[in-house]
Amino acid sequence: MLDPQTRQQLQTKFQQVKPQLKQRFSGVTDQDLDAGRSDPDTLIQTISQKTGQPQARVEAEIRSLVGSA
């Protein structure tokens, strides 16, 4: 689960990191990302289910993207 600060950063920078999320997680659609925009936990679950990657890996990728955005 993302910490509150990372959750806030993700929501603030969502439009910035959305293209990078699509690039890093092939198979994830704009609809998937938009559905999880307001709830990072749902976003992580959806990406994990669509890609087969563990949730911890998805969280680490999101932390990395948010930190560099």
C-alpha positions in Angstrom: 0.0 0.0 0.0 1.3 3.4 -0.9 2.1 5.9 1.9 -0.2 9.0 2.1 2.5 11.3 0.6 3.0 9.1 -2.5 -0.8 8.7 -2.9 -1.2 12.5 -2.9 1.7 12.9 -5.4 0.2 10.3 -7.7 -3.1 12.0 -7.7 -1.5 15.4 -8.3 0.9 14.2 -11.0 -1.5 11.7 -12.6 -1.7 13.2 -16.0 2.1 13.5 -16.1 2.7 9.9 -15.2 -0.2 8.3 -17.0 1.7 7.9 -20.3 4.6 6.3 -18.5 2.3 3.9 -16.7 0.9 2.8 -20.0 4.4 2.3 -21.4 5.7 0.4 -18.4 2.6 -1.8 -18.0 1.6 -3.0 -21.4 -2.0 -4.3 -21.5 -3.3 -1.5 -19.3 -5.8 0.8 -21.0 -6.6 4.5 -20.5 -9.9 3.3 -19.0 -8.1 1.1 -16.5 -5.9 4.0 -15.5 -8.7 6.6 -15.3 -10.8 4.2 -13.2 -8.0 4.0 -10.6 -7.1 7.7 -10.7 -9.0 8.6 -7.5 -8.0 5.4 -5.7 -4.4 4.3 -6.0 -5.1 0.9 -4.4 -7.6 0.1 -7.1 -5.1 1.3 -9.7 -2.4 -1.0 -8.3 -4.7 -3.9 -8.2 -5.9 -3.4 -11.7 -2.4 -3.1 -13.1 -1.3 -6.2 -11.1 -4.2 -8.2 -12.5 -3.8 -7.1 -16.1 0.0 -7.6 -16.2 0.5 -10.5 -13.8 3.1 -8.5 -11.9 3.0 -8.7 -8.0 1.4 -5.6 -6.4 4.7 -4.8 -4.6 6.4 -4.5 -8.0 3.7 -2.2 -9.3 3.9 -0.1 -6.2 7.6 0.2 -6.5 7.3 1.3 -10.2 4.6 3.9 -9.3 6.8 5.3 -6.5 9.7 5.6 -8.9 7.5 7.4 -11.5 6.0 9.8 -9.0 9.4 10.6 -7.5 10.9 11.4 -10.9 7.9 13.3 -12.4 
